[in-house]
Amino acid sequence: MPKKVSVAILGSTGYVGLELVRILSNHPQVEIIFLGTENTPSASLKKFDDSIDSNELPLTQLNRDFNYHKADTVFLALPHGVSNKYVKLYYDKIQIIDLSADFRLNDFEIYKKNYGDHHSSPNLLNNFIYGLAEFNKNELINNKNIAVPGCYPTSILIPTLPLLSRKLIKTSNIIIDSKSGYSGAGKNFDLNNIKKSGDYNFFNYNTNAHRHICEIRQELEKIHKSSVHFSFNPHILPNFRGMMSTIYCDLSNKVKKDDVVNCFKELNDNNYFIEFIKNDQRADFFAVQNTNKCALKLFNHYDSSKIIIVSLIDNLQKGAAGHAVQCFNISQGLEESLGLKR
């Protein structure tokens, strides 16, 4: 059996960081040697999530005290604008798997418009592989610098990229309606937004102005090689985890629903974590929660020249931590599914 990979997790006490700990602590080829936090050192992870078995895990230390000489890989579960400062310290010294937005975009001008100009390493933007594992698998092998996609882009790109690459859908009017559990908003999210007086709330936000739009556009236009026009309306639901993107597309001329069905069947057959639901089974959050899979389902439109796609992921797993571990497995030459649940 090969030697275990020693890993560090910076930002280990946030929702995504804790999910990473949960997965990696049960990964047969990983040893967690450092758990970083911005301001709560010397603590057991039980303090942050009592469901985690912390007996064999190290106590937390300040992120800044991580010594890169002691690990093979560092997972950065840090906010945008923070992650890049650590990348500057570790670049070319250790494998970096970054879950922030700091290295997903290729153009610094676009980054600045969406995330501000506080980036210490804009010269490294093009040195990170965009870790959409199902489509960039070959580029991930032996790669030391990986930017994990955002949760909304993951749920949207998995079904749309293969359709665009085969020219099965038009690029003039793609409508994307996405809904996420509130964990996607992070630990600072005010729960009063979604529950008050015993009832539950539901709302959309940043319609056609969300930061993930530039990331979605970048990857769609890489495939299409010209402009792709879409609208994006994200929502927050009152449940903790899960994400559903409903995508309305115009089929290209002479393309039928069966062409899309065949494309998704092939996607299902060639990718362990893609599940194309072909029967009458309902596509819902319970089907994907606590898994790393993306479930896809097609619905008829009243107009046969259009198609409705539903894409489901767990925003903390396939939308973040699980996807990061999937990228890690591929980059290390391990079985893609190791330590992960489909």
C-alpha positions as CSV (number, residue, x, y, z in Angstrom):
1,M,0.0,0.0,0.0
2,P,1.4,3.4,-0.9
3,K,2.5,5.9,1.8
4,K,-0.3,8.0,3.1
5,V,-0.5,11.6,1.9
6,S,-0.1,14.1,4.8
7,V,-2.6,17.0,4.5
8,A,-3.3,20.2,6.2
9,I,-6.7,22.0,6.2
10,L,-6.7,25.8,6.6
11,G,-10.1,27.1,7.6
12,S,-11.0,23.8,9.2
13,T,-13.8,25.2,11.4
14,G,-16.1,26.6,8.7
15,Y,-18.9,24.6,7.1
16,V,-16.7,23.5,4.2
17,G,-13.6,23.0,6.4
18,L,-15.5,20.7,8.7
19,E,-16.9,18.8,5.7
20,L,-13.3,18.3,4.5
21,V,-12.3,17.0,7.9
22,R,-15.2,14.6,7.9
23,I,-14.2,13.2,4.5
24,L,-10.4,13.2,4.9
25,S,-10.4,11.7,8.4
26,N,-12.1,8.6,6.8
27,H,-9.9,8.6,3.7
28,P,-7.6,5.4,3.7
29,Q,-4.7,7.2,2.0
30,V,-4.7,10.4,4.0
31,E,-3.2,11.5,7.3
32,I,-4.4,14.9,8.6
33,I,-1.5,16.6,10.3
34,F,-2.7,20.2,10.7
35,L,-6.1,21.9,11.3
36,G,-6.0,25.6,10.8
37,T,-8.3,28.4,12.2
38,E,-8.1,32.2,12.0
39,N,-8.9,32.8,15.6
40,T,-9.6,29.7,17.7
41,P,-6.4,27.8,18.3
42,S,-5.9,24.8,20.7
43,A,-9.4,23.6,20.3
44,S,-10.9,20.2,19.6
45,L,-13.1,20.0,16.5
46,K,-15.8,18.7,18.8
47,K,-16.3,22.3,19.8
48,F,-17.5,23.1,16.3
49,D,-19.2,19.9,15.3
50,D,-19.8,17.2,17.9
51,S,-20.5,14.6,15.2
52,I,-16.9,14.5,14.2
53,D,-14.7,11.9,15.9
54,S,-11.8,14.0,16.9
55,N,-9.8,11.5,19.0
56,E,-7.1,11.0,16.4
57,L,-7.2,14.5,15.0
58,P,-4.8,17.3,16.0
59,L,-6.1,20.3,17.9
60,T,-6.6,23.5,15.9
61,Q,-3.7,25.9,15.3
62,L,-3.7,29.4,13.8
63,N,-3.7,29.2,10.0
64,R,-0.5,31.3,9.9
65,D,1.4,28.8,12.0
66,F,1.2,26.1,9.3
67,N,4.6,24.8,8.3
68,Y,4.4,23.7,4.7
69,H,7.5,21.5,5.1
70,K,5.4,19.0,7.2
71,A,2.7,18.2,4.7
72,D,2.3,17.1,1.1
73,T,-1.0,18.9,0.4
74,V,-2.8,21.9,1.8
75,F,-6.6,22.4,1.4
76,L,-7.5,26.1,1.7
77,A,-11.1,26.3,2.9
78,L,-10.8,30.1,3.3
79,P,-12.8,33.1,2.0
80,H,-11.9,34.8,-1.2
81,G,-9.4,37.6,-0.6
82,V,-7.7,35.5,2.2
83,S,-6.8,32.3,0.3
84,N,-4.4,34.1,-2.1
85,K,-2.2,35.3,0.7
86,Y,-1.5,31.8,1.8
87,V,-1.0,30.6,-1.8
88,K,1.7,33.3,-2.2
89,L,3.6,31.6,0.7
90,Y,3.2,28.0,-0.4
91,Y,3.2,28.2,-4.2
92,D,5.6,25.7,-5.8
93,K,6.5,24.3,-2.4
94,I,3.5,22.0,-1.8
95,Q,0.3,20.9,-3.5
96,I,-2.4,23.5,-3.1
97,I,-6.1,22.8,-3.4
98,D,-7.9,26.1,-3.1
99,L,-11.7,26.1,-2.4
100,S,-12.0,29.9,-2.6
101,A,-12.7,32.0,-5.8
102,D,-9.2,33.4,-5.8
103,F,-7.7,31.2,-8.6
104,R,-10.8,30.2,-10.5
105,L,-10.8,33.1,-12.9
106,N,-8.2,33.6,-15.6
107,D,-8.6,37.3,-16.0
108,F,-7.6,39.6,-13.1
109,E,-9.7,42.5,-14.4
110,I,-12.8,40.2,-14.1
111,Y,-11.6,39.1,-10.7
112,K,-11.3,42.7,-9.5
113,K,-14.8,43.6,-10.7
114,N,-16.3,40.7,-8.7
115,Y,-14.1,40.2,-5.7
116,G,-12.0,43.4,-5.4
117,D,-8.4,44.1,-6.1
118,H,-7.0,42.6,-2.8
119,H,-5.1,39.8,-4.5
120,S,-1.5,39.2,-3.7
121,S,-0.7,36.8,-6.6
122,P,-2.6,37.8,-9.8
123,N,0.4,36.5,-11.8
124,L,-0.6,33.0,-10.7
125,L,-4.2,33.0,-11.9
126,N,-3.4,31.0,-15.0
127,N,-1.2,28.6,-13.1
128,F,-4.2,26.8,-11.5
129,I,-6.3,24.1,-13.1
130,Y,-10.0,24.7,-12.9
131,G,-11.0,21.5,-11.0
132,L,-14.2,20.6,-12.7
133,A,-13.2,16.9,-12.3
134,E,-15.5,15.4,-14.9
135,F,-14.2,17.6,-17.6
136,N,-10.6,18.4,-16.7
137,K,-9.5,14.9,-15.5
138,N,-6.4,14.7,-17.6
139,E,-5.2,18.1,-16.6
140,L,-5.6,17.2,-12.9
141,I,-3.3,14.2,-13.0
142,N,-0.1,15.1,-11.1
143,N,-1.1,18.7,-10.8
144,K,0.0,20.7,-7.8
145,N,-2.3,23.7,-8.2
146,I,-6.0,23.2,-8.2
147,A,-8.9,25.7,-8.0
148,V,-12.1,24.0,-7.0
149,P,-15.2,25.3,-8.8
150,G,-17.9,27.2,-6.9
151,C,-21.1,25.3,-6.0
152,Y,-23.5,27.0,-8.4
153,P,-21.1,26.7,-11.3
154,T,-20.6,23.0,-10.6
155,S,-24.4,22.3,-10.7
156,I,-24.7,24.3,-13.9
157,L,-21.6,23.4,-15.8
158,I,-21.9,19.6,-15.4
159,P,-25.1,19.4,-17.5
160,T,-24.5,22.3,-19.9
161,L,-20.8,21.8,-21.0
162,P,-21.4,18.5,-22.8
163,L,-24.5,19.9,-24.5
164,L,-22.6,23.0,-25.7
165,S,-19.6,21.0,-26.8
166,R,-21.9,18.9,-29.0
167,K,-23.9,21.9,-30.2
168,L,-27.1,20.4,-28.9
169,I,-28.4,23.7,-27.4
170,K,-28.5,27.3,-28.5
171,T,-26.4,29.9,-26.7
172,S,-28.8,32.8,-27.0
173,N,-31.2,32.4,-24.2
174,I,-30.3,29.9,-21.4
175,I,-32.3,30.5,-18.2
176,I,-30.8,29.2,-14.9
177,D,-32.9,29.2,-11.8
178,S,-30.9,27.9,-8.8
179,K,-31.8,27.2,-5.2
180,S,-29.3,26.5,-2.4
181,G,-29.4,25.4,1.3
182,Y,-28.3,28.2,3.6
183,S,-25.0,26.6,4.4
184,G,-23.8,28.0,1.0
185,A,-23.9,31.4,2.6
186,G,-21.4,30.4,5.3
187,K,-21.4,30.5,9.1
188,N,-22.0,34.2,9.2
189,F,-25.4,33.9,7.6
190,D,-28.2,35.3,9.8
191,L,-30.7,32.5,10.4
192,N,-33.4,35.2,11.0
193,N,-33.4,35.6,7.2
194,I,-35.0,32.2,6.8
195,K,-37.0,31.5,10.0
196,K,-39.2,33.8,12.0
197,S,-42.2,33.2,14.2
198,G,-42.2,29.5,13.5
199,D,-42.4,29.9,9.8
200,Y,-39.8,29.5,7.0
201,N,-38.7,32.0,4.4
202,F,-37.4,31.7,0.9
203,F,-35.9,34.4,-1.3
204,N,-33.8,35.2,-4.4
205,Y,-30.8,37.4,-4.3
206,N,-28.2,39.0,-6.7
207,T,-30.3,38.1,-9.7
208,N,-28.0,38.4,-12.8
209,A,-25.4,40.0,-10.5
210,H,-24.0,37.1,-8.6
211,R,-20.3,36.7,-8.4
212,H,-20.4,33.2,-9.8
213,I,-21.8,34.5,-13.1
214,C,-18.3,35.4,-14.4
215,E,-17.0,31.9,-13.5
216,I,-20.0,30.2,-15.3
217,R,-19.5,32.5,-18.3
218,Q,-15.7,31.8,-18.4
219,E,-16.2,28.0,-18.6
220,L,-19.1,28.0,-21.0
221,E,-17.3,30.3,-23.4
222,K,-14.2,28.2,-23.2
223,I,-16.2,25.3,-24.7
224,H,-18.3,27.4,-27.1
225,K,-15.4,29.7,-28.1
226,S,-17.7,32.7,-28.4
227,S,-20.4,34.5,-26.3
228,V,-23.0,32.5,-24.4
229,H,-26.0,34.5,-23.2
230,F,-27.8,33.3,-20.0
231,S,-29.7,34.7,-17.0
232,F,-29.0,33.5,-13.5
233,N,-31.4,33.7,-10.6
234,P,-30.1,32.2,-7.3
235,H,-32.2,31.6,-4.2
236,I,-31.7,30.7,-0.5
237,L,-33.8,27.9,0.9
238,P,-34.5,27.3,4.7
239,N,-32.8,23.8,4.6
240,F,-29.1,23.4,5.5
241,R,-27.6,21.5,2.6
242,G,-28.4,20.8,-1.0
243,M,-28.6,22.7,-4.3
244,M,-30.9,22.5,-7.3
245,S,-30.4,24.3,-10.6
246,T,-33.2,24.2,-13.1
247,I,-32.0,25.1,-16.6
248,Y,-34.2,26.1,-19.5
249,C,-32.5,25.7,-22.9
250,D,-33.5,26.1,-26.6
251,L,-32.5,23.0,-28.6
252,S,-30.4,23.6,-31.7
253,N,-32.0,23.1,-35.1
254,K,-33.0,19.5,-35.8
255,V,-32.0,18.4,-32.3
256,K,-34.5,16.3,-30.3
257,K,-34.9,15.5,-26.7
258,D,-33.5,12.0,-27.4
259,D,-30.2,13.5,-28.4
260,V,-29.9,15.2,-25.0
261,V,-31.0,11.9,-23.3
262,N,-28.2,10.0,-25.1
263,C,-25.7,12.7,-24.1
264,F,-26.6,12.4,-20.4
265,K,-26.6,8.6,-20.6
266,E,-23.0,8.8,-21.8
267,L,-22.2,11.3,-19.1
268,N,-23.6,8.9,-16.6
269,D,-21.8,5.9,-18.0
270,N,-18.4,7.6,-18.1
271,N,-18.4,9.4,-14.7
272,Y,-18.8,7.7,-11.3
273,F,-20.4,10.6,-9.6
274,I,-23.0,11.5,-12.3
275,E,-26.4,9.9,-12.0
276,F,-28.9,10.5,-14.9
277,I,-32.4,9.8,-13.6
278,K,-34.2,8.2,-16.5
279,N,-37.3,6.9,-14.7
280,D,-40.1,8.5,-12.7
281,Q,-38.0,8.8,-9.6
282,R,-38.3,12.2,-8.1
283,A,-35.2,14.4,-8.2
284,D,-34.8,16.0,-4.8
285,F,-32.4,17.1,-2.1
286,F,-32.6,13.8,-0.2
287,A,-31.2,12.1,-3.3
288,V,-27.9,13.9,-3.1
289,Q,-27.4,15.1,0.5
290,N,-24.1,13.8,2.1
291,T,-23.0,12.4,-1.3
292,N,-20.5,13.7,-4.0
293,K,-22.8,12.9,-6.9
294,C,-24.6,15.2,-9.3
295,A,-28.1,13.9,-10.2
296,L,-29.6,15.0,-13.6
297,K,-33.1,14.8,-14.8
298,L,-34.8,16.0,-18.0
299,F,-38.4,17.3,-18.3
300,N,-40.4,18.0,-21.3
301,H,-41.2,21.6,-22.3
302,Y,-44.6,22.3,-23.9
303,D,-42.5,23.4,-26.9
304,S,-40.6,20.5,-28.3
305,S,-37.8,22.9,-29.4
306,K,-36.9,23.5,-25.7
307,I,-35.7,21.3,-22.8
308,I,-35.8,21.6,-19.0
309,I,-32.9,20.2,-17.0
310,V,-32.8,19.7,-13.3
311,S,-29.3,19.3,-11.7
312,L,-28.9,18.4,-8.1
313,I,-25.8,18.4,-5.8
314,D,-25.0,18.7,-2.2
315,N,-23.4,22.2,-2.0
316,L,-21.0,21.2,0.7
317,Q,-19.9,18.0,-0.9
318,K,-20.0,18.1,-4.7
319,G,-20.2,21.8,-4.5
320,A,-17.1,22.2,-2.4
321,A,-15.3,19.7,-0.1
322,G,-16.2,16.4,-1.8
323,H,-15.3,17.9,-5.2
324,A,-11.9,19.0,-3.7
325,V,-11.2,15.5,-2.5
326,Q,-12.2,14.1,-5.9
327,C,-9.7,16.4,-7.5
328,F,-7.1,15.4,-4.9
329,N,-7.7,11.7,-5.7
330,I,-7.2,12.2,-9.4
331,S,-4.1,14.4,-9.0
332,Q,-2.5,11.8,-6.7
333,G,-3.3,8.9,-9.0
334,L,-5.7,7.3,-6.6
335,E,-9.1,5.9,-7.3
336,E,-11.4,8.9,-8.0
337,S,-14.0,7.8,-5.5
338,L,-11.7,7.0,-2.6
339,G,-13.1,8.2,0.7
340,L,-16.3,9.6,-1.1
341,K,-19.9,8.5,-1.2
342,R,-21.7,8.5,-4.5
